Amino acid sequence: MEERTRLIVATCVIALVTTIVIAGVTVFSPRPTLTLLTTTSMQDSGLLDLIKPAFEAKFGVNFRWIAAGTGQAIAAAAQGDGDVVIAHSLTYEREFINHTSTKYTYSGHGIFRVTFAYNYFVIVGPTTDPANVTGMPKVDNGTLIFKRIYDAAESGTSGVVFTSRGDKSGTNTKEETIWKAWGLNGTVQTKTWYKSLGQGMGPTLTTTNQMLAYTMTDYGTWLKMRSGLSDLKVVSALQCKDLKNTYSIMAVDPQKHPNVSFGLAEDLIFFMVGEGQNIIGNYTIDGEQVFFKSPKTDCWCGSPLCPITNGTFHLPGPGSNPSCQDDSLFCGVCSGLANIQLVGGLSCFLLMLPTDCERSSLIS
């Protein structure tokens, strides 16, 4: 009798759980999951911990992320391992959404690129500052600071060490761009005082502190970690123009990866350029602003699925479809490529990629 009672109860429970709608009322509906592949600084700075509850509450989804360097995040996205990507390397981003290129394995696997926030990289070093960076007449030029560190190390100044993430992240790519400006990229990496770590930003800062070295970091991660980095200090200005750090969000192309949740990816993109802007702009650590709201939104689309049609950027919600004025065509051949200005100061860069467009005309 007891066994029969258990069987009846179990059968009833199964029937209840598997019944989706009874009398028009949803009884059970699993929450969908959105997977974000993101640069480590979004996680290490703490911003995603604020975005998560607001986004989940609004859309009734589970929001999870996998943090890696930008290069690794985009490579994973090209395998369909996530629905949406946050990156901060224009070089990688352009190739990711360029559907006319086969240069890399990740080329053309993304669509709908939108910039949503920025801050600045800063250069940190030992409190003793053996390269005397803080003694420079101007510390608001990151490129000059890199050369100062290089010259000091090469002249044999004691204690000058530079650590690099060395992980093909957006930060690492930016660093290499600066060395390249001096004709030193590829050379500096062979120096004994240059340490390539192959680590994310957090571990790199920890190692830099232990080694009493110099490195470049995004300001958000520095603010989050600085209380535990007592042997380091910022030696550059806080907002060097050549160290601006812009963050973009892109959807994974559902035509190449049917398994992705493109609708949820769109939801997050719109959230980040919509109400998420207040979360971004109001986020502070110890009273200091971590990120700045994006002054413009550049939309690069490699697919007709991009939610911009007939000059309208389709933001969800009542009264939220700002009209876009078609400003000017980028080139005559690529008739779908236009610079679009949104009402309210936001601008879109609409990129519909026809197969007969030359790549040079798309990204010059």
Buried (B, 14 or more C-beta within 10 A) or exposed (E): EEEEEEEEEEEEEEEEEEEEEEEEEEEEEEEEEBBBBBBBBBBBBBBBEBBBEBBBEEBEBBBEBBBBBBBBBBBBBBEBBBBBBBBBBBBBBBBBBBBBBEEBEBBBBBBBBBBBBBBBBBBBBBEEBBBEBEEBEEBBBBBBBBBBBBEBBEEEBEBBBBBBBBBBBBBBBBBBBBBEBBEBBEEBBEBEBBBBBEBBBBBBBBBBBEBBBBBBBBBBBBBBBBEEBEBBBBBBBBBBEBBBBBBBBBBBBBBBBEEBBBEBBBBBBBBBBBEBBEBBBEBEBEEEBBBBBBEEBBBBBBBEBBBBEEBBBEBEEEEEEBEBEEBEEBEEEBEBBBBBBBEEEBBBBBBBBEEEBEBEBBBE
